[in-house]
Amino acid sequence: MKIRYFADTDTMYIEFNERPVVETREINENTLLDLDADGVLVAITVEHAAGATDLSEVSLQQIVGQRVSS
């Protein structure tokens, strides 16, 4: 996963994998989803990111959960 911020355009690009993008869906005027041929999410683009996110802090928290047995 890669997160890129382009200050000159105030755009954040969050890439989840490197699969080829075959479709881009507009969620709203500032948010785009890139999908692969199977409809799997490849990336998210956020325009005007400084207003939509807190760019001063980026963190990753991995939470290990317990499996529920049936």
N, C-alpha and C positions, 0 to 999 in steps of 0.2 A: 504494500500500500504506500502511496506517495501523496503528500499534500504540498501543493505549490501555491504561492501567493504572488500575483503579479501586481506590484504597487502602482505601476503606470496606468493600469486599467481598473484597479481595485477589484480584481477577479481572483477567486479561489477555485482551484481545480483539485478535486480529491479523486485519485485514481485507485481503484480497488484491485484491478488486475490489468494485464496487457492484451486482453482479447481484442480482436478487431471490432470496432464500432460499426454497426449497420443501421442503427436508428437512434435519433435523438428526440426525446419527448420534452416538451415545455410544461413544467409544473405551474409556473407563474412567470411573470415578466423577468424575474431575476434568477430563476432556478431551472437548470436543464439536466436531464438524466440521459446518459449514453448507455445503450443496451447492445448486447451482442446478438448473433443470429438466433440464439435460443431464448432471448428475452432476459438474459442474466445481466444485472447491473454491472457496468464497467467503470463508470465515473459519474461524478456530480460536478457541475459548474455552478458557482454562486457569484452572480454579478453584484456590484455594490457591497462587497463582502464586509468592509469595515463597519457598515451600519447594521449588518445582519448577524455578525459574529463578534466575539471578543478575541481580536487578533493578538492581544498582549500575552495570552497564555494558550499553549497547545499542549495537551497531555494525552497519554494513552494509559488506560487502566484495564488490565486483564483480570477478569474475575473467573475463578475456577469453581464451577458448581458441582453439586452432587447429582448423580443420576437417580431418577426415581424408578424403582423396580415395581413391576406389576404382579 
